[in-house]
Amino acid sequence: MIPFEHTRGVGWARFFAWTSVGLGLTALVVSVTVPLALQLGRVVWIVLFATFSIWAAFMAAPRYREARGRVSWVVVVGAALGIATFGLMVYAAVAFILAGYYDTVIPMLPNWTAGGGTRIVPGVVAAPAG
């Protein structure tokens, strides 16, 4: 673990803040565009990146306070994106569990159910039958 003393200053604060925004925005875009195929494992990966976004925002906040006395708006945006993605994926997990185990369907994004089944993998040639 890197000690706090080695990552002080506005430079590190900006690094963590913009990393938070990048991770949060990417996680949010992935959560609404990538087919999840009703698989909880895919939800967990998106939640992982949303959590990293929140973590990076919370790493930036004390560094901004130490250097400038107030927190940048970028930290708030990064944390908000991570929290929004986290909440959306909790809803997705509940929807997947209800759909898979209890046959109860609540409103979901269309791409959350798309993408399942067998597909042809690019670059893999099937052996001829016979």
N, C-alpha and C positions, 0 to 999 in steps of 0.2 A: 504494500500500500504506500502511495506517495504521501509523505507528510504534508500538512497544510502549509508549512513554512516555505516549501519549495514551489508551491503553486499560488503564491500571492500576487496581488496586483490587478490592474485593470485589464491587462492583456489576457490573463487566464480567465478573468470574469467574462470578458467578451467571447473567448473561446468556448467556455461552457454554455453561455447564453445562446450563441448562434448554433452550437451543436444541438442544444435542446430544441430550438426551432426547426432545424433540419430533420432531426429524428421524429419530432412530433408531427410535422407536416407529411413526411414520408409514411409514417405509420397510419395517419388518417387517410391519405390517398390510397394506400394499399388496402385498408379495411373496407373501402367502398368500391374499389375497382377490381380487385383480384377475386376470382372464383374460389369460394371457401369450401364448396361441396359438402356442406353440413358436417365438416370434420373439426372436432374440438382442437386437435393438434395445430391446425393452421391459426385458430383463434389465439392459442397460447403464444405462438411466435409473434403475432401482432401486439399482444399485450406486453410481451417482453420488451419490444422496442418502444412502446408507449411508456413503460416504466423507466426505461433508460432516459427518455426525454424528460420525465419528471425529475429524475435523479440529477440530470445535468443542470436543470433549472435551479434545483436546491443547492447544487455546488456553486453556482454563479452568484446567488443572492448574498451570502456572507462576504464574498470577495468584493462585490460592488459596495456593500455597506462599509467595509473597512477602508476602501480606497476613496469613495466619493460621498458616503453618507446616505445615499438613497439607491434603490434598486432600479435598474433600467427596465423600460417597457418590454424589451426583448425577452427578459426572464419571464415576465408575466405571460407573454404570448406563448413561449415554449411550454410553460407549465400548463396553460389552458389547452393547448393542442394535445398534450399528453393525457390530461385528465379527460378530455372529450373522447379521445380514442379509447381510453380505458373503459369509460362508461358505455360506449357503443359496443365494445367487444363483450362486456358483461351481458348486455342485452342479447347479443348474438349467441353467447353460450347458453343463456336461458332458453332462447328460441330453439336452438339445436337440441337441447335436452328434452324440451317439451315435444318437439316434432319426432324425435327418435324413439323415446321411451313411452310417451303418453299419447301419441297420435293427436296432439293438440297443436294446431298451427296458429301462431300469432304473426302479425305483419313482419315481413323480412324483406331485405333488399333482394332483387332478383338474382344477383350474382352470388349470394350466399348459398343458394341451392344448386347453382350451375357448377359444372366442372367435374362431376363425379363420373364413375364408370370407367370402362377400359378405353384406352385411346392408343393410337399409333404413335410410337415414340420416334421423333425425327432421328435419322441416322442409323436406325436399326432395321435391318432387312430380315424379314421372316423367311425361314427355310421353306422351300416348295414342298407341298404335300405329295406324298406318294413315293 
